Amino acid sequence: MSILNVNQIQPVGSGQTVTISATNISTGSATVTAGTFTGNLTGNVTGNATGLSGSPTLSGITSVSTTNLTVNGSAYPSAGPLSNRNLIINGAMQVAQRGTSSTSTEFQTVDRFKTSTNGGTTTQSQETLSSGDPYDAGFRNFYRITNTTTGTDAAHYKIITHFIEAQNLANSGWNYSSAASNVTLSFWARASVGQDYTFYFRTDDGTGQAYSFNFTLAADTWTKVTHVVPGASAVVFNNDNGKGLQLTWAAWLGSDYIDSGHTNEAWAAIDTTSISNVSTTTWGTTTDATFDVTGVQLEVGSVATPFEHRSYGDELARCQRYHLQIGNEGRFSYQGGANNTNGFFSIAFPTKMRATPSFSYTGTITVNSYVASGTITNLQIDLIGPQVASLYSSGGISYSTSTNTLLYNTAAGNGQLLFSAEL
């Protein structure tokens, strides 16, 4: 083996490039400084590594300046935080405090997602995955709406909606008033009817703006949908706890909302007569047609990173900011006091709710004390705020004197306390 010992190699004349015909160059512990280097280099490198091709391996790097970084096939973000990236709550459809199936509309099953229907009927449900692409990506649940009774008049629609609190967007790191700043939406979708479908955003602050795009689903096939959305000068999100952004999957829209000249992939003032240019009615006219969604992620930047899987406990706590249901998964009991006519009970919420919630109760709720016991027939709010509620019972029970008493349900799911602060 021959060895060349030199202090410096310079190009001939005024040239800028030195070419060394070798498959690999090993520098040992030495340092190589170069404007541009092509080939395989082992050792310490100072400078810019540009134009890399093939399958380069970089180790010991403390700084990378590029549009994005991919490690083992996974893209890492080029903007926004590295944790808590997903602005969607319950995007994996894990939490369903209210139940797993309902023929009613609005929030009834999967937390933070609701079905809205005008015309015909639907069933909404939390379903279980046991195989398929989303399952392999770590998802075990999905949200489904079923077109149980068709209704295809011009004003009819059947949609899935999710709302994001305004302050979560205002503090997300997205420069939403600039077209040069992006968020990226990704989700898995499946439908029993193959056709084009529409997704659209809608803002509530300032002059409401809308943004839509279409996506195509083959029948009974899970599809990963990814879409990059730029900001716009008219987009506004207040730094408050109000409704900021509405995300909508349109399984079917009547002709009142369809405009053949509608422009997709551009922000514009909300026009409810021009939401979509998809005029296909097949899903809407098909009895028992289904539309499924899971793995919903909205993140700052122009790269769809791997889904941020959160534990059930984490997602439940986030959901309880908007809806708290006590008693559906286990027994509850609250110590209180009573006088001759009423019992009073204080309940501290596990997390601060978005706003002062409304209250209702279902099932059988009882009280018990040394001097009185029975089934409550009227449980009402005494005082309530985002963090605590004071309830009182009136009717159904007579207390002979002031006493300590206990509010409870007789079995899991038998009686439930419901507090709602949904957007």
TORPASE-405053 format. One record per residue (C-alpha): x, y, z; residue number from 1. Coordinates in Angstrom, 2 decimals, always signed. Layout:
east:X&north:Y&up:Z&k:NUM
...
//
This chain:
east:+0.00&north:+0.00&up:+0.00&k:1
east:+1.32&north:+3.43&up:-0.97&k:2
east:+1.04&north:+6.43&up:+1.33&k:3
east:+0.84&north:+10.06&up:+0.21&k:4
east:+1.91&north:+12.57&up:+2.84&k:5
east:+0.83&north:+16.15&up:+2.04&k:6
east:-0.07&north:+19.29&up:+3.98&k:7
east:-2.51&north:+20.71&up:+1.43&k:8
east:-4.16&north:+19.82&up:-1.88&k:9
east:-5.17&north:+22.67&up:-4.15&k:10
east:-6.91&north:+22.63&up:-7.55&k:11
east:-4.97&north:+23.61&up:-10.67&k:12
east:-5.19&north:+27.25&up:-11.75&k:13
east:-8.34&north:+29.00&up:-10.63&k:14
east:-10.38&north:+25.82&up:-10.27&k:15
east:-12.53&north:+25.10&up:-7.20&k:16
east:-12.77&north:+21.30&up:-7.28&k:17
east:-10.37&north:+18.52&up:-6.38&k:18
east:-11.52&north:+15.04&up:-7.44&k:19
east:-10.17&north:+11.96&up:-5.68&k:20
east:-11.15&north:+8.72&up:-7.42&k:21
east:-11.76&north:+6.42&up:-4.47&k:22
east:-14.71&north:+4.54&up:-3.08&k:23
east:-13.96&north:+5.40&up:+0.56&k:24
east:-11.70&north:+7.95&up:+2.22&k:25
east:-10.68&north:+7.36&up:+5.83&k:26
east:-9.19&north:+10.27&up:+7.78&k:27
east:-8.68&north:+8.47&up:+11.06&k:28
east:-8.79&north:+11.12&up:+13.77&k:29
east:-7.96&north:+13.94&up:+11.38&k:30
east:-10.29&north:+16.76&up:+10.35&k:31
east:-11.27&north:+17.41&up:+6.73&k:32
east:-12.63&north:+20.84&up:+5.83&k:33
east:-14.23&north:+21.14&up:+2.41&k:34
east:-16.75&north:+23.34&up:+0.65&k:35
east:-18.27&north:+20.36&up:-1.14&k:36
east:-17.46&north:+16.68&up:-0.71&k:37
east:-18.72&north:+13.80&up:-2.83&k:38
east:-18.11&north:+10.21&up:-1.78&k:39
east:-17.83&north:+8.26&up:+1.47&k:40
east:-15.95&north:+9.91&up:+4.31&k:41
east:-15.09&north:+8.47&up:+7.71&k:42
east:-13.87&north:+10.84&up:+10.39&k:43
east:-14.68&north:+14.35&up:+11.63&k:44
east:-16.23&north:+16.72&up:+9.10&k:45
east:-16.46&north:+20.50&up:+9.43&k:46
east:-18.57&north:+22.31&up:+6.83&k:47
east:-21.81&north:+21.70&up:+4.96&k:48
east:-22.88&north:+18.27&up:+3.72&k:49
east:-24.96&north:+18.96&up:+0.61&k:50
east:-26.20&north:+16.94&up:-2.30&k:51
east:-26.21&north:+13.66&up:-0.40&k:52
east:-27.59&north:+10.76&up:-2.43&k:53
east:-27.90&north:+7.03&up:-2.24&k:54
east:-28.11&north:+5.78&up:+1.36&k:55
east:-25.69&north:+7.95&up:+3.37&k:56
east:-25.18&north:+7.24&up:+7.05&k:57
east:-24.46&north:+10.22&up:+9.29&k:58
east:-23.34&north:+9.69&up:+12.88&k:59
east:-22.24&north:+12.00&up:+15.65&k:60
east:-24.19&north:+14.95&up:+14.20&k:61
east:-25.16&north:+17.70&up:+16.64&k:62
east:-26.76&north:+20.06&up:+14.11&k:63
east:-28.65&north:+19.46&up:+10.88&k:64
east:-29.95&north:+22.30&up:+8.72&k:65
east:-32.42&north:+21.03&up:+6.14&k:66
east:-36.09&north:+21.14&up:+5.23&k:67
east:-36.76&north:+17.97&up:+7.21&k:68
east:-34.99&north:+15.04&up:+8.80&k:69
east:-35.91&north:+11.41&up:+8.18&k:70
east:-34.63&north:+8.66&up:+10.47&k:71
east:-35.45&north:+5.02&up:+9.74&k:72
east:-38.21&north:+6.11&up:+7.38&k:73
east:-39.94&north:+8.46&up:+9.84&k:74
east:-40.08&north:+12.18&up:+9.09&k:75
east:-39.27&north:+14.54&up:+11.94&k:76
east:-40.85&north:+17.99&up:+12.19&k:77
east:-39.34&north:+21.07&up:+10.61&k:78
east:-41.50&north:+23.40&up:+12.72&k:79
east:-43.52&north:+23.39&up:+15.92&k:80
east:-42.85&north:+21.48&up:+19.16&k:81
east:-41.35&north:+18.00&up:+19.34&k:82
east:-43.94&north:+16.83&up:+21.89&k:83
east:-47.67&north:+17.47&up:+22.21&k:84
east:-47.68&north:+18.15&up:+18.49&k:85
east:-51.16&north:+16.89&up:+17.79&k:86
east:-53.78&north:+19.64&up:+18.18&k:87
east:-56.55&north:+17.01&up:+17.97&k:88
east:-57.94&north:+15.55&up:+21.19&k:89
east:-58.86&north:+11.85&up:+21.07&k:90
east:-57.73&north:+11.47&up:+17.46&k:91
east:-57.25&north:+7.73&up:+17.98&k:92
east:-60.91&north:+7.45&up:+19.08&k:93
east:-60.01&north:+5.73&up:+22.36&k:94
east:-62.31&north:+7.59&up:+24.74&k:95
east:-66.11&north:+7.22&up:+24.58&k:96
east:-67.46&north:+8.36&up:+27.95&k:97
east:-71.09&north:+8.56&up:+26.84&k:98
east:-71.25&north:+5.10&up:+25.25&k:99
east:-70.24&north:+3.18&up:+22.16&k:100
east:-73.36&north:+3.49&up:+19.96&k:101
east:-76.21&north:+5.95&up:+19.53&k:102
east:-78.94&north:+6.75&up:+17.04&k:103
east:-78.96&north:+10.38&up:+18.23&k:104
east:-76.91&north:+13.20&up:+16.72&k:105
east:-74.36&north:+15.60&up:+18.26&k:106
east:-71.91&north:+14.35&up:+20.95&k:107
east:-73.09&north:+10.87&up:+21.87&k:108
east:-70.22&north:+8.36&up:+21.61&k:109
east:-66.54&north:+9.08&up:+20.84&k:110
east:-65.45&north:+12.13&up:+22.83&k:111
east:-64.73&north:+15.37&up:+20.93&k:112
east:-66.28&north:+14.01&up:+17.69&k:113
east:-69.93&north:+14.42&up:+16.80&k:114
east:-72.35&north:+13.57&up:+14.01&k:115
east:-74.63&north:+16.25&up:+12.62&k:116
east:-77.54&north:+15.27&up:+10.41&k:117
east:-80.27&north:+17.12&up:+8.59&k:118
east:-82.58&north:+14.68&up:+6.83&k:119
east:-82.70&north:+10.91&up:+7.25&k:120
east:-81.11&north:+9.18&up:+10.24&k:121
east:-77.69&north:+7.93&up:+11.22&k:122
east:-76.08&north:+5.75&up:+13.84&k:123
east:-72.77&north:+6.87&up:+15.29&k:124
east:-70.48&north:+4.41&up:+17.05&k:125
east:-67.06&north:+3.64&up:+18.41&k:126
east:-65.82&north:+0.53&up:+16.60&k:127
east:-62.88&north:-1.81&up:+17.21&k:128
east:-60.01&north:-2.54&up:+14.82&k:129
east:-58.44&north:-5.99&up:+14.75&k:130
east:-56.49&north:-5.84&up:+11.48&k:131
east:-55.65&north:-3.61&up:+8.53&k:132
east:-53.32&north:-0.68&up:+7.92&k:133
east:-54.51&north:+1.51&up:+10.82&k:134
east:-54.25&north:-1.46&up:+13.17&k:135
east:-50.67&north:-2.05&up:+12.07&k:136
east:-50.00&north:+1.65&up:+12.76&k:137
east:-51.12&north:+1.21&up:+16.37&k:138
east:-54.82&north:+2.11&up:+16.23&k:139
east:-57.43&north:-0.03&up:+17.96&k:140
east:-60.58&north:+2.09&up:+17.53&k:141
east:-62.33&north:+4.17&up:+14.90&k:142
east:-65.39&north:+6.40&up:+14.67&k:143
east:-68.21&north:+5.35&up:+12.34&k:144
east:-71.39&north:+6.90&up:+11.05&k:145
east:-73.95&north:+4.67&up:+9.35&k:146
east:-76.57&north:+6.00&up:+6.93&k:147
east:-79.51&north:+4.14&up:+8.47&k:148
east:-82.23&north:+6.10&up:+6.63&k:149
east:-81.48&north:+8.04&up:+3.48&k:150
east:-82.51&north:+11.64&up:+3.06&k:151
east:-81.30&north:+13.41&up:-0.05&k:152
east:-83.20&north:+16.68&up:-0.24&k:153
east:-81.22&north:+19.76&up:-1.23&k:154
east:-80.84&north:+21.00&up:+2.36&k:155
east:-79.85&north:+17.63&up:+3.83&k:156
east:-76.37&north:+16.68&up:+5.06&k:157
east:-74.54&north:+14.07&up:+7.15&k:158
east:-71.20&north:+15.11&up:+8.57&k:159
east:-68.61&north:+14.39&up:+11.30&k:160
east:-67.22&north:+17.38&up:+13.18&k:161
east:-64.38&north:+18.11&up:+15.61&k:162
east:-63.72&north:+21.48&up:+17.29&k:163
east:-60.41&north:+22.95&up:+18.48&k:164
east:-60.31&north:+25.59&up:+21.18&k:165
east:-59.15&north:+28.98&up:+19.84&k:166
east:-56.32&north:+29.47&up:+22.34&k:167
east:-54.82&north:+26.10&up:+21.41&k:168
east:-54.34&north:+27.41&up:+17.88&k:169
east:-53.27&north:+30.90&up:+18.92&k:170
east:-50.46&north:+29.37&up:+21.02&k:171
east:-49.57&north:+26.50&up:+18.68&k:172
east:-46.64&north:+28.15&up:+16.90&k:173
east:-48.52&north:+28.31&up:+13.60&k:174
east:-48.23&north:+31.75&up:+11.98&k:175
east:-51.74&north:+31.28&up:+10.64&k:176
east:-51.95&north:+34.77&up:+9.10&k:177
east:-49.05&north:+33.98&up:+6.74&k:178
east:-49.34&north:+31.89&up:+3.58&k:179
east:-45.73&north:+30.84&up:+4.16&k:180
east:-46.62&north:+29.04&up:+7.39&k:181
east:-48.39&north:+25.67&up:+7.31&k:182
east:-50.21&north:+23.08&up:+9.34&k:183
east:-50.50&north:+19.48&up:+8.19&k:184
east:-53.61&north:+17.35&up:+8.58&k:185
east:-53.48&north:+13.56&up:+8.40&k:186
east:-56.08&north:+10.88&up:+9.07&k:187
east:-57.18&north:+7.39&up:+8.08&k:188
east:-60.58&north:+7.11&up:+6.35&k:189
east:-62.71&north:+4.32&up:+4.93&k:190
east:-66.17&north:+4.17&up:+3.37&k:191
east:-68.37&north:+1.35&up:+2.14&k:192
east:-69.08&north:+3.45&up:-0.98&k:193
east:-66.16&north:+4.37&up:-3.20&k:194
east:-66.31&north:+8.00&up:-4.35&k:195
east:-64.86&north:+11.48&up:-3.79&k:196
east:-65.49&north:+13.06&up:-0.39&k:197
east:-64.94&north:+16.56&up:+0.97&k:198
east:-63.10&north:+17.74&up:+4.06&k:199
east:-63.30&north:+21.35&up:+5.16&k:200
east:-62.01&north:+23.70&up:+7.86&k:201
east:-64.02&north:+26.58&up:+9.23&k:202
east:-62.87&north:+29.36&up:+11.57&k:203
east:-65.11&north:+31.31&up:+13.95&k:204
east:-63.09&north:+34.37&up:+15.01&k:205
east:-62.89&north:+37.54&up:+12.95&k:206
east:-64.54&north:+37.16&up:+9.57&k:207
east:-65.12&north:+33.41&up:+9.42&k:208
east:-62.99&north:+31.64&up:+6.82&k:209
east:-63.32&north:+28.23&up:+5.16&k:210
east:-60.83&north:+25.92&up:+3.42&k:211
east:-61.73&north:+22.65&up:+1.67&k:212
east:-60.15&north:+19.78&up:-0.22&k:213
east:-61.41&north:+16.55&up:-1.75&k:214
east:-60.11&north:+13.03&up:-1.21&k:215
east:-60.95&north:+9.77&up:-2.93&k:216
east:-61.81&north:+6.51&up:-1.18&k:217
east:-62.09&north:+3.09&up:-2.78&k:218
east:-64.92&north:+1.01&up:-1.33&k:219
east:-64.10&north:-0.73&up:+1.97&k:220
east:-60.44&north:+0.30&up:+1.83&k:221
east:-58.57&north:+2.23&up:+4.48&k:222
east:-56.73&north:+5.22&up:+2.99&k:223
east:-54.19&north:+7.50&up:+4.68&k:224
east:-55.04&north:+11.10&up:+3.77&k:225
east:-52.44&north:+13.85&up:+4.23&k:226
east:-52.90&north:+17.50&up:+3.35&k:227
east:-50.76&north:+20.60&up:+3.97&k:228
east:-52.74&north:+23.77&up:+4.73&k:229
east:-51.18&north:+27.26&up:+4.51&k:230
east:-52.19&north:+30.24&up:+6.60&k:231
east:-53.92&north:+33.30&up:+5.17&k:232
east:-54.14&north:+36.96&up:+6.11&k:233
east:-57.84&north:+36.73&up:+6.99&k:234
east:-57.47&north:+33.76&up:+9.35&k:235
east:-57.88&north:+34.80&up:+13.01&k:236
east:-57.80&north:+32.85&up:+16.27&k:237
east:-58.51&north:+34.67&up:+19.52&k:238
east:-56.48&north:+33.74&up:+22.57&k:239
east:-59.52&north:+32.50&up:+24.49&k:240
east:-61.50&north:+29.36&up:+25.31&k:241
east:-64.03&north:+29.80&up:+22.51&k:242
east:-64.49&north:+27.84&up:+19.31&k:243
east:-61.44&north:+28.32&up:+17.09&k:244
east:-61.38&north:+25.80&up:+14.26&k:245
east:-64.01&north:+23.35&up:+13.03&k:246
east:-62.87&north:+20.23&up:+11.17&k:247
east:-65.56&north:+18.50&up:+9.11&k:248
east:-65.71&north:+15.27&up:+7.16&k:249
east:-68.67&north:+15.43&up:+4.78&k:250
east:-70.06&north:+11.96&up:+4.12&k:251
east:-72.86&north:+13.61&up:+2.19&k:252
east:-73.96&north:+17.15&up:+1.34&k:253
east:-77.17&north:+18.16&up:-0.39&k:254
east:-77.20&north:+20.34&up:-3.49&k:255
east:-77.78&north:+23.51&up:-1.42&k:256
east:-74.13&north:+23.28&up:-0.35&k:257
east:-72.64&north:+22.20&up:-3.70&k:258
east:-71.15&north:+24.65&up:-6.19&k:259
east:-69.57&north:+23.28&up:-9.37&k:260
east:-67.34&north:+26.36&up:-9.44&k:261
east:-66.23&north:+26.02&up:-5.82&k:262
east:-62.48&north:+26.56&up:-5.36&k:263
east:-60.69&north:+24.00&up:-3.23&k:264
east:-57.42&north:+24.48&up:-1.34&k:265
east:-57.85&north:+28.21&up:-0.77&k:266
east:-59.13&north:+30.19&up:+2.21&k:267
east:-62.23&north:+32.27&up:+1.54&k:268
east:-65.03&north:+33.88&up:+3.53&k:269
east:-67.58&north:+31.29&up:+4.66&k:270
east:-70.27&north:+30.68&up:+2.07&k:271
east:-72.64&north:+27.88&up:+3.07&k:272
east:-73.90&north:+27.60&up:-0.51&k:273
east:-70.40&north:+26.76&up:-1.72&k:274
east:-68.80&north:+24.20&up:+0.58&k:275
east:-67.86&north:+21.56&up:-1.98&k:276
east:-67.82&north:+20.76&up:-5.68&k:277
east:-68.47&north:+17.03&up:-5.10&k:278
east:-71.97&north:+16.40&up:-6.40&k:279
east:-71.88&north:+12.60&up:-6.11&k:280
east:-74.90&north:+11.36&up:-4.11&k:281
east:-74.09&north:+7.63&up:-3.93&k:282
east:-73.25&north:+7.51&up:-0.21&k:283
east:-76.31&north:+9.59&up:+0.66&k:284
east:-78.68&north:+7.36&up:-1.33&k:285
east:-77.24&north:+4.07&up:-0.04&k:286
east:-78.99&north:+2.63&up:+3.01&k:287
east:-76.55&north:+1.45&up:+5.69&k:288
east:-73.57&north:+3.05&up:+3.94&k:289
east:-70.73&north:+3.59&up:+6.43&k:290
east:-68.01&north:+6.22&up:+6.80&k:291
east:-65.09&north:+5.60&up:+9.17&k:292
east:-62.25&north:+7.76&up:+10.46&k:293
east:-59.34&north:+7.37&up:+12.90&k:294
east:-55.78&north:+8.57&up:+13.46&k:295
east:-56.63&north:+12.26&up:+13.11&k:296
east:-53.63&north:+14.55&up:+13.57&k:297
east:-53.21&north:+18.29&up:+12.97&k:298
east:-49.72&north:+19.65&up:+13.53&k:299
east:-47.66&north:+22.74&up:+12.84&k:300
east:-45.33&north:+22.47&up:+9.84&k:301
east:-45.43&north:+21.03&up:+6.35&k:302
east:-44.45&north:+17.47&up:+7.30&k:303
east:-46.88&north:+14.76&up:+8.43&k:304
east:-44.97&north:+13.14&up:+11.28&k:305
east:-45.89&north:+9.74&up:+12.76&k:306
east:-49.12&north:+9.87&up:+14.78&k:307
east:-48.64&north:+11.00&up:+18.36&k:308
east:-50.07&north:+8.06&up:+20.29&k:309
east:-51.12&north:+9.11&up:+23.78&k:310
east:-52.20&north:+6.87&up:+26.66&k:311
east:-55.88&north:+6.38&up:+27.44&k:312
east:-55.39&north:+8.26&up:+30.70&k:313
east:-53.87&north:+11.27&up:+28.94&k:314
east:-56.67&north:+11.41&up:+26.37&k:315
east:-59.37&north:+10.95&up:+29.03&k:316
east:-58.02&north:+13.91&up:+31.01&k:317
east:-58.03&north:+16.09&up:+27.88&k:318
east:-61.58&north:+15.00&up:+27.04&k:319
east:-62.80&north:+15.73&up:+30.56&k:320
east:-62.09&north:+19.43&up:+30.00&k:321
east:-65.15&north:+19.35&up:+27.72&k:322
east:-67.26&north:+16.53&up:+29.11&k:323
east:-67.11&north:+14.80&up:+32.48&k:324
east:-69.20&north:+11.71&up:+33.08&k:325
east:-69.05&north:+10.25&up:+36.58&k:326
east:-70.36&north:+6.76&up:+37.24&k:327
east:-70.34&north:+5.16&up:+33.80&k:328
east:-67.20&north:+3.12&up:+34.49&k:329
east:-67.51&north:+2.56&up:+38.23&k:330
east:-69.18&north:+3.35&up:+41.54&k:331
east:-69.08&north:+6.85&up:+42.99&k:332
east:-69.89&north:+8.30&up:+46.39&k:333
east:-69.79&north:+11.86&up:+47.73&k:334
east:-70.04&north:+12.91&up:+51.35&k:335
east:-72.52&north:+15.67&up:+52.07&k:336
east:-74.81&north:+17.20&up:+54.62&k:337
east:-78.57&north:+17.58&up:+54.89&k:338
east:-81.28&north:+19.50&up:+56.65&k:339
east:-84.96&north:+18.62&up:+56.93&k:340
east:-85.66&north:+19.03&up:+53.21&k:341
east:-82.45&north:+19.01&up:+51.16&k:342
east:-79.15&north:+17.17&up:+50.89&k:343
east:-76.03&north:+19.06&up:+49.72&k:344
east:-73.00&north:+17.49&up:+48.04&k:345
east:-69.72&north:+18.99&up:+46.77&k:346
east:-67.91&north:+17.52&up:+43.73&k:347
east:-64.38&north:+18.56&up:+42.72&k:348
east:-63.66&north:+17.96&up:+39.02&k:349
east:-60.53&north:+15.94&up:+38.10&k:350
east:-59.51&north:+18.66&up:+35.62&k:351
east:-60.52&north:+22.27&up:+35.09&k:352
east:-63.29&north:+22.33&up:+32.52&k:353
east:-63.27&north:+24.70&up:+29.55&k:354
east:-66.07&north:+26.81&up:+31.03&k:355
east:-68.81&north:+26.53&up:+33.64&k:356
east:-70.54&north:+23.29&up:+32.59&k:357
east:-74.17&north:+22.36&up:+32.33&k:358
east:-75.35&north:+19.51&up:+34.57&k:359
east:-77.67&north:+16.55&up:+34.16&k:360
east:-77.96&north:+13.07&up:+35.59&k:361
east:-79.28&north:+9.70&up:+34.48&k:362
east:-80.19&north:+6.43&up:+36.11&k:363
east:-80.72&north:+5.73&up:+39.79&k:364
east:-78.87&north:+7.87&up:+42.34&k:365
east:-79.46&north:+7.30&up:+46.03&k:366
east:-78.61&north:+8.83&up:+49.39&k:367
east:-78.00&north:+7.20&up:+52.71&k:368
east:-77.53&north:+8.46&up:+56.24&k:369
east:-78.35&north:+7.42&up:+59.78&k:370
east:-81.74&north:+9.06&up:+59.59&k:371
east:-82.74&north:+8.94&up:+55.93&k:372
east:-82.20&north:+6.96&up:+52.77&k:373
east:-83.85&north:+6.58&up:+49.41&k:374
east:-83.77&north:+7.35&up:+45.70&k:375
east:-83.26&north:+10.92&up:+44.58&k:376
east:-86.02&north:+12.29&up:+42.36&k:377
east:-84.62&north:+15.78&up:+41.83&k:378
east:-80.88&north:+16.56&up:+41.82&k:379
east:-80.03&north:+20.17&up:+41.00&k:380
east:-77.16&north:+22.66&up:+40.85&k:381
east:-76.57&north:+24.76&up:+43.93&k:382
east:-73.28&north:+26.39&up:+42.82&k:383
east:-71.07&north:+25.41&up:+39.90&k:384
east:-67.90&north:+26.57&up:+38.14&k:385
east:-65.19&north:+25.10&up:+35.90&k:386
east:-63.53&north:+23.28&up:+38.82&k:387
east:-66.22&north:+22.37&up:+41.34&k:388
east:-69.95&north:+21.81&up:+41.65&k:389
east:-72.28&north:+21.91&up:+44.62&k:390
east:-75.41&north:+19.81&up:+44.09&k:391
east:-78.52&north:+19.49&up:+46.21&k:392
east:-81.37&north:+17.00&up:+46.28&k:393
east:-84.93&north:+18.11&up:+46.79&k:394
east:-87.85&north:+15.73&up:+46.78&k:395
east:-88.13&north:+12.01&up:+47.34&k:396
east:-86.34&north:+12.02&up:+50.70&k:397
east:-87.27&north:+13.48&up:+54.06&k:398
east:-84.52&north:+14.24&up:+56.56&k:399
east:-85.63&north:+14.40&up:+60.16&k:400
east:-82.68&north:+16.51&up:+61.29&k:401
east:-79.35&north:+17.91&up:+60.14&k:402
east:-77.04&north:+15.02&up:+59.42&k:403
east:-74.15&north:+13.76&up:+57.36&k:404
east:-75.26&north:+11.84&up:+54.30&k:405
east:-73.84&north:+10.03&up:+51.29&k:406
east:-74.68&north:+10.46&up:+47.58&k:407
east:-73.94&north:+7.34&up:+45.52&k:408
east:-74.95&north:+5.00&up:+42.70&k:409
east:-75.74&north:+1.40&up:+43.44&k:410
east:-73.62&north:-0.09&up:+40.63&k:411
east:-71.32&north:+0.98&up:+37.81&k:412
east:-73.37&north:+2.66&up:+35.12&k:413
east:-76.56&north:+2.55&up:+37.19&k:414
east:-76.50&north:+6.25&up:+37.94&k:415
east:-74.40&north:+8.90&up:+36.22&k:416
east:-73.55&north:+12.57&up:+36.79&k:417
east:-72.92&north:+14.49&up:+33.55&k:418
east:-71.14&north:+17.84&up:+33.23&k:419
east:-70.73&north:+19.35&up:+29.75&k:420
east:-68.67&north:+22.32&up:+28.53&k:421
east:-68.44&north:+21.35&up:+24.85&k:422
east:-67.56&north:+23.88&up:+22.16&k:423
//
